[in-house]
Every structure is written in structure tokens, then in C-alpha cells.
Amino acid sequence: EQLAHAVRRTHELQSHIDRQRERIKILNRAELNTYIAEMVLGQLEQSQTLYVTDSERLEAALEKLT
């Protein structure tokens, strides 16, 4: 259950990351400040890294059980 949640969350975060990158492109084209948008992107990427790490840890634990 925890592994499924971590994997699901990783996919959800990837969608958010993709949208945030697109927002940054739009802001850049409009020559607007992207500082806050880039900070949000960094936080999303950091969260995704944590979920990926958690998924890998849980997968390794499950492998030991089988």
C-alpha cells in the first residue's frame, strides 16, 4: 500500500513538474520574473526525489521478503 502510494505520488508530481516547466517557459517568453515559479519547481522536484527514494526503499524491502 505504501509503495503504491509512493509510485502514484511520483507520477502526480511529474505532471505538476511538467506544468510548472511550461509556466516558466510562458513567463520567460513574456519576459516576466520567473523567480517564484522556479522556486516552486525546485520544491516539486525535491518532493519527487523523496518519493522516488521512498519507492526504491520499499521495493528493496519487498524483495527481501520474497
LINBEL-V346153 format. One record per backbone hydrogen bond with DSSP energy under -0.5 kcal/mol. NH is the residue of the N-H (numbers start at 1). CO is the residue of the C=O. Records with the same first field share a line. If there is no record, write none. Layout:
BEGIN
NH->CO + CO
END
This chain:
BEGIN
5->1
6->2
7->3
8->4
9->5
10->6
11->7
12->8
13->9
14->10
15->11
16->12
17->13
18->14
19->15
20->16
21->17
22->18
23->19
24->20
25->21
26->22
27->23
28->24
29->25
30->26
31->28
32->27
38->34
39->35
40->36
41->37
42->38
43->39
44->40
45->41
46->42
47->43
48->44
49->45
50->46
51->47
52->48
53->49
54->50
55->51
56->52
57->53
58->54
59->55
60->56
61->57
62->58
63->59
64->60
65->61
66->62
END
